[in-house]
């Protein structure tokens, strides 16, 4: 079995922009590329797990999200690194074309995307980490049995102020500090 770091996307890896789907709006948070490099070099499988309710809302398509992920991956390969897998939840409980369509197991805070990735990639969830900026990220990580880290980027500071920190095993300023913590380099929490 392998160890993974599950990464939320918006607000954790890239600058939070509501319903991000245009390539020209994508921007890495400072230090995120280095964090990804370090985690990858340490032998972790890197898996992005992202709620994309803009699909259910009709703001953009799954193809738009896949294009954004391809762009992100291209940028990372320019730095000699990359993400191993991307999982997305296109649902929202209040939107969709069929009754009950948004009632899924993949939308974070449920662990569906993490469980599916574990099955697909032979991941040891108890030896893995979930890093994100929202309560839902931490809930999904805890439900899957992962170590959880709340970053204060994106919505992280607001979520922390609203009590989400109680769900986190660690709280860090950003993804790079989270990577240092995970790797035991600095332990800044």
GUKEKOL-277050 format. One line per 8 residues: their letters; for each residue x, y, z of C-alpha. Coordinates in steps of 0.1 Angstrom, whole numbers. Last residue first. Layout:
residues N
A = X,Y,Z; ... $
***
This chain:
residues 189
XXXXXXXX = 20,245,133; 56,248,122; 69,213,123; 101,223,105; 113,195,83; 90,168,97; 79,158,62; 42,165,70 $
XXXXXXXX = 51,197,88; 73,209,60; 45,201,35; 20,220,57; 44,250,57; 45,248,19; 7,244,17; 0,276,38 $
XXXXXXXX = -1,291,72; -5,258,91; -30,240,113; -24,204,124; -46,175,134; -75,194,121; -112,189,131; -110,213,160 $
XXXXXXXX = -95,239,136; -129,242,119; -141,265,147; -155,295,128; -122,315,131; -104,285,115; -129,285,86; -123,322,81 $
XXXXXXXX = -85,317,81; -88,287,58; -110,302,32; -82,305,7; -50,303,28; -50,294,64; -42,257,58; -60,230,77 $
XXXXXXXX = -41,197,80; -58,163,85; -43,129,92; -65,104,73; -92,79,85; -115,84,55; -141,102,77; -112,124,91 $
XXXXXXXX = -102,134,56; -137,141,44; -144,162,75; -111,181,71; -119,190,35; -155,200,44; -142,223,71; -123,242,45 $
XXXXXXXX = -87,252,36; -73,218,27; -47,191,33; -57,154,37; -28,131,48; -22,94,44; -9,66,67; -45,56,78 $
XXXXXXXX = -57,59,42; -32,32,29; -36,38,-8; -40,10,-33; -43,34,-62; -79,29,-75; -93,17,-42; -77,45,-22 $
XXXXXXXX = -87,70,-49; -123,58,-46; -122,62,-8; -107,97,-11; -133,108,-35; -161,93,-14; -150,108,19; -181,130,27 $
XXXXXXXX = -172,165,37; -165,167,6; -189,158,-22; -183,122,-34; -210,103,-16; -238,119,-36; -271,136,-29; -268,162,-58 $
XXXXXXXX = -287,140,-82; -316,136,-57; -342,146,-83; -326,149,-117; -312,179,-136; -289,191,-109; -287,217,-82; -295,219,-45 $
XXXXXXXX = -274,191,-32; -244,201,-54; -226,177,-77; -195,178,-100; -173,160,-75; -137,159,-87; -108,135,-86; -74,143,-100 $
XXXXXXXX = -45,119,-100; -7,118,-98; -1,155,-95; 31,169,-110; 68,177,-106; 98,188,-127; 91,225,-125; 77,228,-161 $
XXXXXXXX = 58,196,-152; 39,217,-126; 27,242,-152; 16,214,-175; -3,197,-146; -21,230,-139; -31,234,-175; -43,198,-176 $
XXXXXXXX = -63,204,-145; -78,235,-161; -87,215,-192; -103,189,-170; -124,215,-152; -136,230,-185; -144,194,-197; -165,189,-166 $
XXXXXXXX = -186,219,-177; -190,255,-165; -215,277,-147; -243,252,-150; -249,249,-113; -241,212,-114; -208,220,-130; -201,250,-107 $
XXXXXXXX = -204,224,-79; -168,216,-84; -157,199,-51; -120,190,-54; -98,160,-45; -62,164,-59; -41,133,-53; -3,133,-47 $
XXXXXXXX = 13,99,-41; 39,105,-15; 75,95,-22; 95,122,-5; 102,138,-39; 65,141,-45; 60,159,-11; 89,182,-18 $
XXXXXXXX = 78,191,-54; 42,197,-43; 54,220,-16; 77,238,-40; 48,244,-64; 26,256,-36; 51,282,-22; 32,312,-34 $
XXXXXXXX = -4,302,-42; -6,291,-78; -27,313,-102; -55,302,-126; -76,331,-140; -62,327,-175; -71,291,-176; -108,298,-170 $
XXXXXXXX = -126,274,-146; -126,290,-112; -160,290,-96; -151,317,-70; -114,325,-72; -93,311,-44; -56,313,-53; -42,279,-62 $
XXXXXXXX = -29,249,-42; -50,253,-10; -76,280,-18; -90,260,-47; -74,225,-50; -79,203,-20; -49,180,-17; -48,144,-7 $
XXXXX = -13,134,3; -9,97,-3; 9,68,13; 11,35,-7; 0,0,0 $
***
